[in-house]
Amino acid sequence: MNTSLALVLAMLLATIVMFAVGRPRMDVVAIIVLVALPLTGVLSVSDTLAGFADPNVILIAALFVVGEGLTRTGVTYRLGDWLAAHAGGSGSRLVVLLMLCVAALGSVMSSTGVVAIFVPVALAVAKRLGTPTRQLLMPLSFAGLISGMLTLIATAPNLVVNAELVRHGYAGLGFFAPTPVGLVVLALAIGYMLLAQRRLGREAAPAQQQGGRTIPDLLAAYSLAEEKERFLVLPGSPLDGRTLAESELGSRHGITVFSVEHGPTWRRSVVAAEPGTRLIAGDVVTATGTLPPDRTLDELGLEEVGLSTTKFARLSRQVGIAELLLPPSSGAAGRRIADLDLVESHGVTVIGLRHQGKASAEVRSGQRLRVGDTVLVVGEWAALHRLGRRSSDFVLLDLPDEVDEVAPAADRAAFALAALLLMVGLMISGIVPNVVAALLACLLMGASGCIDMPSAYRAIHWPTLLVIVGMLPFAQALEETGGVALAARGLLALVGNAGPSIVLAAIFLVTALVGLFVSNTATAVLMAPVAIAIARQLDASPYPFAMTVALAASAAFMTPVSSPVNTLIVEPGRYRFADFVKIGTPFTLVVMVVVAVLVPLLSPLH
């Protein structure tokens, strides 16, 4: 071992220790590496910083933006709504549907983001069915990890391994290269989790559902009907062409309009109900209050249509309500509701009033507000947030739990799906490089209003990118100092005389063990060149060896700190470290066997 290799190995060991203890942060550790490596003389500054220009780093950043576009347009939430609607009362069916949904969505966007979206969905469905949350969240986490085995772009380690193949002069992996193995692993995981359900449920009490008030809770507090109704404006209705103020639905008929849906069924836009909102035949109004008699509905040209839980969830992702308090310094005290100009100034409408702790039976524009009163307003979520920040007359007391699932561009969902399908199609066809396909999808989502620039920048998980950029130079440094060749010879000395499946199993096991201490992305950076070196020494194709590293990097089932996906479910599921060891370790061994057997069959060694 030469001096340069010893120095690089010492730095690598120090990096792994810092990753394992979590101090300093992983992105800070990556920056330390970028500063320290050029000082060793092993790599130049340009070589050390080459990761910032790596196409795969740009591709990963673009995929974060694409995933955010799917979230902002409500595509991801609608998938959750579908899950809740079709789960029925069967806990087993719920586990199957949940894992399939998470794996499908995670195959084209960040698995961490997908799991974060589905955690509240799983909690809500578990509460509704009386199912212990522990029986849902562990399957959710497993499916999120397995989604990384379904497509090339599903997770960063796949792209890192692909880049390492290209760097060594080989053609990259295909878009669906990991899919056959991933589908088998997913099927086994579903069966495994169905068998493990009872064990998960009895090891600890179900997690208690924590949270604030929902929209129905706030409506009930103001003596508004908890159940909403939807009315279709029929052709020939006297309301056609009139504004809500002109319609007098509230003052004459006791109907408090919550929102109005415009446009054709396939592309409806939802807006908050304001006095100036004009109704058109074909619009659907969502209202609270006492249901008018059939004769009144006929006179108004309205037809009652159903409001399912799924439909209400979609509405509440664009339009919401908020509770406001008049403080002693409020300039609104003593003024009439009509004189506050809330619609013109802030885009919200008062629908409820509480005075001295009692809800007003009816809200009239001529009512005067007093210090200590609270009002309930309806508006688009962006308007409610602006009101809370900018108004000195009101204190924003409460936003309902639905604020966590806001989809501000829900009417752009079709464009987001089109951009996603175009990106996947271009990647499969190979007409343009993957990074160009992803950047094109980002541009299309931006041009169609699915996402704006501030949201795009916020969507990119910069710490992840820094970790990748910081670890990439290690692979080159180890290769130039002979470390990769040394590791390959050491591993071959242990299992080289065994069959190819045993060699692949050994690579899988080492990768999985390294992944216990560092991120799966960093693990892929370190192990991919070792796997390729082993393939060269065996005079074999590098693809099955590289694929084994990619699949093993996603098999982070054994500890709650192996992946952010696992960390997300620890608290809501009340899991212990031992839960992951007991459930995750046996399944990791199952995946290792599957990979060792299937990968050589799908990608021949010679």
TINU-416556 format. One record per residue (C-alpha): x, y, z; residue number from 1; chain. Coordinates in steps of 0.1 Angstrom, whole numbers, plus 5000, padded with zeros to 4 digits. Each point is the difference from the previous one (the first is absolute). Layout:
N
   px   py   pz   i ch
    X    Y    Z NUM  A
...
***
This chain:
606
   px   py   pz   i ch
 5000 5000 5000   1  A
 5015 5033 4989   2  A
 4999 5033 5020   3  A
 4974 5016 4978   4  A
 4976 4970 5003   5  A
 5004 5000 5038   6  A
 4992 5037 5001   7  A
 4969 4996 4978   8  A
 4988 4970 5021   9  A
 5005 5020 5032  10  A
 4978 5028 4986  11  A
 4974 4974 4989  12  A
 4999 4985 5034  13  A
 4996 5034 5016  14  A
 4972 5008 4976  15  A
 4982 4968 5008  16  A
 5003 5006 5037  17  A
 4986 5035 4996  18  A
 4971 4987 4979  19  A
 4993 4973 5026  20  A
 4999 5024 5030  21  A
 4982 5026 4981  22  A
 5024 5028 5009  23  A
 5005 5023 4982  24  A
 4972 4998 4975  25  A
 5005 4978 4970  26  A
 5001 5029 4976  27  A
 5026 5017 5022  28  A
 5021 4968 5000  29  A
 4998 5001 4962  30  A
 5013 5035 4999  31  A
 5029 4990 5023  32  A
 5009 4973 4976  33  A
 5000 5024 4971  34  A
 5024 5022 5019  35  A
 5022 4973 5013  36  A
 5005 4978 4969  37  A
 5020 5025 4979  38  A
 5023 5006 5030  39  A
 5011 4964 4999  40  A
 5014 5004 4965  41  A
 4982 4969 4988  42  A
 4975 5020 4979  43  A
 5001 5035 4985  44  A
 4974 5026 5009  45  A
 4983 4996 4966  46  A
 4997 4962 5005  47  A
 4987 5004 5035  48  A
 4973 5025 4989  49  A
 4991 4981 4968  50  A
 4968 4987 5017  51  A
 4983 5034 4997  52  A
 5001 4995 4962  53  A
 4990 4964 5001  54  A
 4968 4994 4978  55  A
 4986 4976 5026  56  A
 5002 5027 5027  57  A
 4980 5023 4978  58  A
 4976 4971 4992  59  A
 4993 4994 5037  60  A
 4993 5037 5006  61  A
 4976 5000 4970  62  A
 4982 4969 5013  63  A
 4994 5018 5034  64  A
 4983 5028 4980  65  A
 4979 4976 4980  66  A
 4988 4983 5032  67  A
 4991 5034 5015  68  A
 4980 5007 4969  69  A
 4980 4968 5005  70  A
 4994 5010 5036  71  A
 4989 5036 4993  72  A
 4975 4988 4974  73  A
 4985 4975 5024  74  A
 5010 4969 4979  75  A
 5016 4984 5030  76  A
 4971 5009 5024  77  A
 4974 4987 4975  78  A
 5018 4967 5001  79  A
 4997 5000 5037  80  A
 4963 5008 4997  81  A
 4995 4971 4977  82  A
 5018 4978 5025  83  A
 4976 5011 5028  84  A
 4970 4995 4978  85  A
 5009 4965 4989  86  A
 5015 4985 5031  87  A
 4965 4991 5014  88  A
 5001 4985 5034  89  A
 5027 4974 4994  90  A
 5034 5006 5017  91  A
 5017 4976 4977  92  A
 4986 5016 4969  93  A
 5011 5034 5013  94  A
 5036 4988 5004  95  A
 5001 4986 4965  96  A
 4985 5032 4984  97  A
 5022 5023 5022  98  A
 5032 4982 4990  99  A
 4991 4999 4963 100  A
 4991 5037 5000 101  A
 5032 5010 5018 102  A
 5022 4978 4978 103  A
 4984 5013 4968 104  A
 5003 5036 5009 105  A
 5035 4996 5015 106  A
 5013 4986 4967 107  A
 4998 5034 4984 108  A
 5006 5024 5029 109  A
 5018 5002 5033 110  A
 4991 4971 5023 111  A
 5005 5022 5030 112  A
 4975 5025 4987 113  A
 4975 4972 4991 114  A
 5002 4985 5035 115  A
 4997 5035 5016 116  A
 4968 5005 4980 117  A
 4985 4966 5008 118  A
 5007 5000 5038 119  A
 4970 5023 5008 120  A
 4979 4980 4975 121  A
 5009 4968 5017 122  A
 4993 5015 5034 123  A
 4966 5013 4989 124  A
 4990 4967 4984 125  A
 5012 4980 5031 126  A
 4979 5022 5023 127  A
 4970 4995 4978 128  A
 5003 4962 4999 129  A
 5013 4996 5035 130  A
 5032 4984 4988 131  A
 5032 5004 5020 132  A
 5022 5025 4982 133  A
 5030 4977 5006 134  A
 4985 4976 4976 135  A
 5000 5026 4972 136  A
 5030 5021 5004 137  A
 5026 4973 4999 138  A
 4986 4987 4966 139  A
 4999 5036 4989 140  A
 5037 5004 5007 141  A
 5009 4967 4983 142  A
 4981 5009 4969 143  A
 5017 5034 4999 144  A
 5034 4983 5001 145  A
 4990 4973 4974 146  A
 4988 5028 4976 147  A
 5037 5007 4995 148  A
 5003 4965 4984 149  A
 4974 5007 4974 150  A
 5015 5025 4975 151  A
 5034 5016 4993 152  A
 4989 5034 5012 153  A
 4982 4988 5031 154  A
 5028 5007 5024 155  A
 5034 5018 5000 156  A
 5021 4968 5005 157  A
 4988 4986 4967 158  A
 5011 5031 4982 159  A
 5034 4999 5019 160  A
 5006 4965 4989 161  A
 4989 5008 4964 162  A
 5025 5029 5000 163  A
 5028 4978 5012 164  A
 4994 4976 4972 165  A
 5001 5028 4975 166  A
 5032 5014 5016 167  A
 5017 4966 4994 168  A
 4990 5000 4963 169  A
 4970 4978 5001 170  A
 4965 5007 4988 171  A
 4976 5011 5027 172  A
 4971 4980 5015 173  A
 4966 5000 4983 174  A
 4970 5018 5015 175  A
 4984 4968 5011 176  A
 5032 4980 5007 177  A
 4992 4995 5037 178  A
 4962 4995 4995 179  A
 4998 4962 4997 180  A
 5018 4994 5033 181  A
 4982 5029 5016 182  A
 4966 4986 4992 183  A
 5009 4966 5015 184  A
 5013 5017 5031 185  A
 4968 5021 5003 186  A
 4978 4969 4997 187  A
 5021 4983 5027 188  A
 4998 5031 5022 189  A
 4962 5002 4998 190  A
 4997 4963 5010 191  A
 5026 5005 5027 192  A
 4982 5030 5015 193  A
 4967 4982 5000 194  A
 5016 4972 5021 195  A
 5016 5026 5023 196  A
 4969 5020 5006 197  A
 4990 4984 5033 198  A
 5036 5002 5013 199  A
 5001 5037 4992 200  A
 4966 5006 5016 201  A
 5007 4983 5033 202  A
 5035 5012 5008 203  A
 4988 5034 5010 204  A
 4968 5020 5003 205  A
 4988 5018 4969 206  A
 5013 5035 4996 207  A
 4977 5027 5012 208  A
 4987 5023 4974 209  A
 5013 5034 5007 210  A
 4988 5031 4981 211  A
 4980 5032 5001 212  A
 4965 5007 4988 213  A
 4987 4991 4966 214  A
 4978 5021 4978 215  A
 4968 4982 5012 216  A
 5012 5007 5036 217  A
 5003 5037 4994 218  A
 4967 5001 4982 219  A
 4982 4983 5029 220  A
 5016 5024 5025 221  A
 4982 5028 4981 222  A
 4967 4982 4998 223  A
 5004 4994 4963 224  A
 4989 4966 4987 225  A
 5028 4975 5002 226  A
 4987 4983 4969 227  A
 5004 5019 4968 228  A
 4978 4998 4970 229  A
 5007 5005 4963 230  A
 4976 5016 4976 231  A
 5002 5000 4962 232  A
 4989 5032 4983 233  A
 4976 4988 4973 234  A
 4995 5016 4965 235  A
 4973 5026 5002 236  A
 5006 5006 5038 237  A
 4992 5035 5011 238  A
 5035 5000 5016 239  A
 5017 4995 4966 240  A
 5021 5031 4994 241  A
 4994 5016 5034 242  A
 5026 5005 5028 243  A
 4997 4984 5034 244  A
 4991 5034 5015 245  A
 4972 5004 4974 246  A
 4987 4964 5005 247  A
 4993 5007 5037 248  A
 5005 4963 5008 249  A
 5011 5008 5035 250  A
 4977 5029 5010 251  A
 4968 4985 4985 252  A
 5006 4962 5000 253  A
 5025 4994 5028 254  A
 5025 4984 4977 255  A
 5036 5009 5009 256  A
 5021 4994 4969 257  A
 5034 4985 5007 258  A
 5015 4997 4965 259  A
 4991 5001 4963 260  A
 5013 4975 4974 261  A
 5003 5014 4965 262  A
 5007 4983 4967 263  A
 4995 4965 4985 264  A
 5001 4969 5021 265  A
 5034 4989 4988 266  A
 5016 5033 5009 267  A
 4981 5018 5027 268  A
 5015 5029 5019 269  A
 4989 5007 5035 270  A
 4997 5036 5014 271  A
 4990 5014 5033 272  A
 4965 5014 5002 273  A
 5001 5038 4998 274  A
 4971 5024 4996 275  A
 5013 5008 4965 276  A
 5004 4964 4989 277  A
 4977 4996 4969 278  A
 4981 4967 4996 279  A
 4996 4984 4966 280  A
 4978 4970 4990 281  A
 5021 4969 5007 282  A
 5017 5014 5030 283  A
 4999 4981 5033 284  A
 4997 5018 5033 285  A
 5010 4984 5032 286  A
 4980 5014 5029 287  A
 4994 4996 5037 288  A
 4967 5007 5018 289  A
 4966 4985 5002 290  A
 4991 4982 4968 291  A
 4972 5019 4982 292  A
 4968 4982 4991 293  A
 4996 4985 4966 294  A
 4976 5028 4989 295  A
 5027 5026 5008 296  A
 5026 4981 4981 297  A
 4977 4998 4970 298  A
 4993 5037 5001 299  A
 5038 5007 5001 300  A
 5008 4976 4973 301  A
 5023 4980 5022 302  A
 5004 4962 5001 303  A
 5015 4983 5030 304  A
 5030 4979 4992 305  A
 5020 4977 5024 306  A
 5031 5010 5019 307  A
 5022 4970 5008 308  A
 5029 5001 5024 309  A
 5023 4999 4970 310  A
 4983 5030 4984 311  A
 5001 5020 5032 312  A
 5037 4992 5003 313  A
 5007 5014 4965 314  A
 4980 5031 5007 315  A
 5018 5007 5033 316  A
 5034 4998 4983 317  A
 4992 5032 4981 318  A
 4976 5018 5022 319  A
 5002 5002 5038 320  A
 4988 5018 5030 321  A
 5017 5018 5029 322  A
 4991 5013 5034 323  A
 5009 5037 5007 324  A
 5000 5019 5033 325  A
 4994 5038 5004 326  A
 5028 5012 5025 327  A
 4996 5032 5021 328  A
 5021 5019 4975 329  A
 4978 4990 4970 330  A
 4987 5027 4978 331  A
 4971 4978 4990 332  A
 4984 5002 5035 333  A
 4967 5018 4998 334  A
 4998 4997 4962 335  A
 4974 4982 4980 336  A
 5011 4968 4982 337  A
 4990 5016 4967 338  A
 5024 5029 5006 339  A
 5031 4978 5006 340  A
 5007 4995 4963 341  A
 5013 4965 5007 342  A
 4990 4988 4965 343  A
 5017 5028 4982 344  A
 5031 5003 5022 345  A
 5006 4964 5010 346  A
 4979 4978 4978 347  A
 4981 4984 5029 348  A
 4963 5000 5011 349  A
 4986 4998 5035 350  A
 4977 4970 5005 351  A
 4999 4997 5038 352  A
 5001 5022 5031 353  A
 5005 4993 5037 354  A
 4993 5026 5027 355  A
 5009 4993 5037 356  A
 5004 4964 4992 357  A
 4967 4995 4982 358  A
 4995 4995 4963 359  A
 4977 5024 4982 360  A
 4970 4984 4985 361  A
 5004 5019 4968 362  A
 5027 5022 4986 363  A
 4987 5033 4985 364  A
 5021 5026 4982 365  A
 4987 5027 5024 366  A
 5012 4983 5032 367  A
 5027 5019 5019 368  A
 5031 4983 5013 369  A
 5013 5004 5036 370  A
 5033 4994 5016 371  A
 5004 4964 5009 372  A
 4976 4988 4972 373  A
 5012 4972 4978 374  A
 4989 4996 4964 375  A
 5002 4971 4976 376  A
 5011 5009 4965 377  A
 5001 4980 4968 378  A
 5025 5006 4972 379  A
 5027 4984 4980 380  A
 5029 4987 5022 381  A
 5025 5025 4986 382  A
 4976 5029 5009 383  A
 4996 4986 5035 384  A
 5037 4999 5005 385  A
 5005 5035 4987 386  A
 4972 5013 5023 387  A
 5018 4984 5030 388  A
 5033 5017 4991 389  A
 4988 5035 4989 390  A
 4969 5009 5019 391  A
 5005 5020 5031 392  A
 4962 4999 5008 393  A
 4998 4963 5005 394  A
 5021 4973 5017 395  A
 5000 4967 4981 396  A
 4989 4975 5027 397  A
 4996 4967 4982 398  A
 5004 4983 4967 399  A
 4984 4966 4997 400  A
 5020 4968 4995 401  A
 4991 5000 4963 402  A
 5026 5028 4995 403  A
 5027 4972 5000 404  A
 4985 4986 4967 405  A
 4997 5032 4980 406  A
 5001 4996 4962 407  A
 5002 5036 4988 408  A
 5001 4989 4963 409  A
 4974 4972 5001 410  A
 4984 5011 4967 411  A
 5034 4994 4983 412  A
 5001 4963 5008 413  A
 4995 4990 4964 414  A
 5031 5020 4989 415  A
 5021 4985 5028 416  A
 4991 4965 4989 417  A
 5007 5008 4964 418  A
 5034 5014 5009 419  A
 5008 4969 5021 420  A
 4989 4976 4972 421  A
 5021 5019 4975 422  A
 5030 4999 5022 423  A
 4997 4962 5006 424  A
 4993 4994 4963 425  A
 5032 5019 4990 426  A
 5020 4982 5026 427  A
 4988 4966 4988 428  A
 5005 5008 4963 429  A
 5035 5015 5006 430  A
 4993 5028 4974 431  A
 5016 5025 5024 432  A
 5022 4996 5031 433  A
 4981 4994 5032 434  A
 5010 5033 5015 435  A
 4986 5019 4969 436  A
 4967 4980 5003 437  A
 4997 5010 5037 438  A
 5009 5037 4994 439  A
 4974 5001 4971 440  A
 4974 4986 5024 441  A
 5009 5028 5025 442  A
 4997 5026 4973 443  A
 4966 4987 4989 444  A
 4987 4999 5036 445  A
 5012 5036 5005 446  A
 4985 5012 4968 447  A
 4966 4984 5007 448  A
 4998 5014 5036 449  A
 5006 4967 5018 450  A
 5029 5015 5019 451  A
 5016 5034 5004 452  A
 5037 5008 5005 453  A
 4999 5006 5038 454  A
 4983 4966 5004 455  A
 5024 4983 4977 456  A
 5030 5013 5019 457  A
 4984 4990 5033 458  A
 4993 4965 4986 459  A
 5036 4992 4994 460  A
 5015 4982 5029 461  A
 5034 5017 5000 462  A
 5015 4979 5029 463  A
 4995 4968 4979 464  A
 5018 5016 4970 465  A
 5029 5012 5021 466  A
 5004 4965 5015 467  A
 5002 4986 4964 468  A
 5024 5026 4988 469  A
 5021 4996 5031 470  A
 5003 4962 4998 471  A
 5006 4998 4963 472  A
 5037 5010 5003 473  A
 5006 4972 5025 474  A
 4993 4974 4972 475  A
 5026 5016 4978 476  A
 5025 5005 5028 477  A
 4997 4963 5010 478  A
 5004 4989 4964 479  A
 5031 5021 4994 480  A
 5017 4989 5032 481  A
 4992 4963 4995 482  A
 4973 4998 5027 483  A
 4973 4987 4976 484  A
 5023 4972 4987 485  A
 5010 4991 5035 486  A
 4964 4997 5012 487  A
 4991 4979 4969 488  A
 5029 4977 5006 489  A
 4991 4996 5037 490  A
 4964 4991 4992 491  A
 5010 4976 4973 492  A
 5025 4984 5024 493  A
 4970 4991 5022 494  A
 4975 4988 4974 495  A
 5018 5000 4967 496  A
 5000 4963 4997 497  A
 4963 4997 5005 498  A
 4974 5003 4974 499  A
 4988 5033 4985 500  A
 4969 5001 5022 501  A
 5021 4998 5031 502  A
 5022 5029 4988 503  A
 4970 5021 4993 504  A
 4985 4991 5034 505  A
 5033 5011 5016 506  A
 4999 5033 4982 507  A
 4963 5005 5010 508  A
 5009 4992 5037 509  A
 5029 5024 5001 510  A
 4980 5027 4984 511  A
 4971 4995 5024 512  A
 5023 5000 5030 513  A
 5018 5032 4989 514  A
 4965 5015 4995 515  A
 4993 4996 5037 516  A
 5025 5028 5008 517  A
 4999 5023 4970 518  A
 4973 5011 4976 519  A
 4990 4977 4972 520  A
 5012 5025 4975 521  A
 5035 5002 5016 522  A
 5000 4962 5002 523  A
 4994 4998 4962 524  A
 5028 5024 4994 525  A
 5024 4979 5019 526  A
 4989 4965 4989 527  A
 4993 5005 4963 528  A
 5037 5003 4990 529  A
 5008 4970 5022 530  A
 4973 4979 4983 531  A
 5012 5010 4965 532  A
 5036 4992 5010 533  A
 4990 4965 5011 534  A
 4982 4995 4967 535  A
 5032 5009 4981 536  A
 5021 4977 5021 537  A
 4976 4972 4993 538  A
 4999 5010 4963 539  A
 4962 5002 5004 540  A
 4973 5025 4989 541  A
 4999 5030 5024 542  A
 4962 5003 4998 543  A
 4989 4973 5025 544  A
 5026 5012 5025 545  A
 4990 5037 4996 546  A
 4963 4991 5002 547  A
 5006 4980 5032 548  A
 5014 5032 5016 549  A
 4971 5021 4989 550  A
 4974 4975 5013 551  A
 5019 4995 5033 552  A
 5002 5037 5006 553  A
 4962 5001 5000 554  A
 4997 4971 5024 555  A
 5004 5022 5030 556  A
 4974 4982 5021 557  A
 5021 4991 5031 558  A
 5001 5032 5021 559  A
 4980 5032 5004 560  A
 5030 5021 4990 561  A
 5009 4980 4969 562  A
 4979 5023 4979 563  A
 4979 5032 5005 564  A
 4970 4979 4988 565  A
 5003 4979 5032 566  A
 5006 5030 5022 567  A
 4968 5016 4989 568  A
 4978 4973 5015 569  A
 5017 4994 5033 570  A
 4981 5026 5021 571  A
 4965 4996 4985 572  A
 5003 4962 5001 573  A
 5016 5000 5035 574  A
 5026 4976 4987 575  A
 5032 4989 5019 576  A
 5034 4994 4985 577  A
 4994 4963 5007 578  A
 4969 5000 4978 579  A
 5020 5008 4969 580  A
 5026 4974 5009 581  A
 4974 4972 5006 582  A
 4979 5008 4969 583  A
 5026 5014 4977 584  A
 5030 4976 5004 585  A
 4982 4968 4988 586  A
 4985 5018 4970 587  A
 5034 5015 4991 588  A
 5013 4964 4999 589  A
 4971 4990 4978 590  A
 5007 5029 4976 591  A
 5037 4989 4999 592  A
 4991 4965 4989 593  A
 4976 5014 4974 594  A
 5026 5023 4986 595  A
 5027 4973 4999 596  A
 4978 4976 4981 597  A
 4981 5023 4976 598  A
 5026 5026 4990 599  A
 5023 4975 4983 600  A
 4970 4986 4981 601  A
 4988 5034 4988 602  A
 5035 5014 4993 603  A
 5024 4972 4991 604  A
 5035 5001 5014 605  A
 5016 4994 4966 606  A
***
